[in-house]
Amino acid sequence: MGNNISTLRIAAEEFKVKKAIGIDIDSSVIGSNISKIEPLGNVDLIAENMFKQPLNDATVVFSWFIDERINEILVGKFQSELKSQAQIISVWSPPGLFLPDKVDFPITICKKPFRLGKSIKDQLEVIYSSDCIDFTASWNLADKYIKAFGNVDKSYYRFLNILHSLIIWFNAREIGIACEDEVPPPVKSYVGILRYFFNIDMSEFIK
């Protein structure tokens, strides 16, 4: 879902799929990418609302939307349209409360018929082997995410790890899945470092 050229290229060249299809509602975006996919041969781009595009013939869907409103619609679409054994590849976590059949963080794979959790804690248990996230886990998850998706200059690596781990922990606390009841000392320290050295003020999140 979407028209990320790198994702389509990986599907076409590395996995040798019969047909890789990118969907985007913006026809100008599709037009600007046509020349990039022409040499691949087995890639198509479709200018259409992804909610209206049938998925009956799809065997693998790559979906990494984090907007709950979008995922709510997609979950119903995946349930009703995808064939048995079709797979959904996601980043961070599956859509809705789907429970993954395979996890290689930050990648998760769900296969139809889909297993459903009753709450986000059920999903956490499968993905992270815990029903809550403490700051140490946030740090480790940020580290794995950065290593998985980019060749980061060493001079920026610690900054990115601090920023990502704080974002993960603050989001975990916001939805009630942080292990700690109080803000951990490292969180307060890193918020201070970001404010003092990088002019990034996240102090409102520790109040």
Residue, then its C-alpha position, 0 to 999 in steps of 0.5 A: m500500500g503506497n508507492n515506495i520505489s525502494t520497497l517495490r524494487i526489493a519485491a521485484e528484484e530480490f523476491k522475484v514476485k510475479k507482479a509488484i503493485g504500488i497504489d497512491i491516490d496522487s496521480s502526480v506522484i505516480g507520474s513522477n515515479i513511472s520512469k523509475i519502475e520501467p526498467l524493472g518490468n514486473v512493477d505497476l503503479i496505480a493512481e487510485n484510492m487504496f481503500k477502493q483497490p481490490l486485494n483479492d489477488a494479492t499474496v503479500v501486502f506491505s503496510w506500515f500505516i500508523d494512523e489508527r483511522i486508516n488501519e481500522i479500514l484496512v483491517g476490515k479490508f484485509q479480513s474480507e478481501l485477502k485470500s487464505q495464506a496471504q501475508i501482511i508485512s508491517v513495520w513496528s507492529p501489525p495493523g489493528l490487533f493482529l498478532p504476528d506469525k513471525v517477528d524479526f523486529p522491526i518487521t512483523i508478518c501476519k498470515k491469513p487466517f489472522r489471529l487477533g488479540k484482545s488488547i495491545k498488551d496481547q500484541l506486545e507479548v507476541i512481538y516483544s515477549s512482554d506486556c509492557i515497555d520499560f526505558t531499557a526496552s525502548w532504548n534497545l528497540a530504537d537501536k534495532y530500528i536504526k540499524a535495520f533501516g539506515n546506515v547512520d553516520k557514527s557521529y549522529y547515531r547516539f543522538l538518533n538513539i536518544l531521540h527514538s528511545l524517548i519517543i517510544w517510551f513517551n508513546a508507551r506511557e501515553i497508551g498505558i503500556a510503559c512498565e514504570d509508574e514514574v518517569p525514569p531518571p535516564v529519561k529526565s537526563y536525556v530530555g535535558i541533553l536534547r534541550y541543552f545541546f540540540n535545542i529540542d525541548m521535550s520537557e512537557f512530556i515528563k510533567 
